[in-house]
Amino acid sequence: MTSLESIARERAEASGGQLLVLGIEDRQALVTLEQEIFPEDPWTTGMIAQELSSGRSVYFGVCVNDDAVAPPVLYGYAGIALGIDADVMTMGVLPDFRGRGLGRVLMDALIDVARRWGSERVFLEVRESNAAAISLYENSGFEVVGRTKGYFRNPREDALNMRLIVR
């Protein structure tokens, strides 16, 4: 099996510069994005650091190619924990950049990494009111397989449990 890092780097390179593989050194950028994307219930710095330093997780940042801007500006990010069953840990795009296909770029990358790693299924939880995300996930091949009452805290809301078979 190819190393997780090389799979992630290959996927980022194949994106034409839209994807960056994120590491622990990017935690502050993710904290800032997390607070802007999920202001009601953001992950803490510690949670983000733990995710970024996990040996079984891959996190991507998405940017818009602009050679005039260095370093690249992140407009969204997503992460997946890998195993036989992979779990999309988080995914978000800044509100002003939604509807431009950046979420699709991120989701395609997560699915590709899971498939190439050897995962059989990918799972995720989504707010039942998040119609745009549900549509993206369904268009990516996910199906609803359950519901978790009160999964999200602020505001309190049920989650739809979704699954994609990748093998």
C-alpha positions, 0 to 999 in steps of 0.5 A: 500500500502506498503511504498516506502522505504520498496518496494525499500529495498526489491528489493535491498535485492532480488538482492543478494547485487548488488543493493543499495537504494540511499539517499541524503547521496549518492549525491556526489557519484552520482555527480561523476558518473554523470560526468563520464557517461554523461560528455557532459551534467551532472546533477548538484549537486542541481538537484541530491540532489533534486531528492534524497530527493523527497518523490516520487522517488527511486534511486538505485546504482548498484555494483559488489559483492566484499567482499574485497571492502568496502564500495561498489563501484557504477558502475551505477545508476538509478532513477524513479519518481512514481505515476499513471504514473512513469517516469524513471528520469535517468539511466547510467552505467560507460562505462567500465562496460557496457555489463555486465547486470548491466543496466538490473539489474537497469531496472528490479528494476525500473519496479518492484518498479513501479509495486509494487507501483501501477503505471500503466505506465512507461515512459522514454526519450532516445537519438535516437542515443543510440541504446544500451539503446533502445535495453535494453528498448525494451527488457524490454517491452517498445515501442516508442510512440513519439519523442521530438525534441531537448530534449537533449541539449549537443549535441542537439538531439531528444528524443524517448519517450517510454512507458511500460504498467505495469498494 
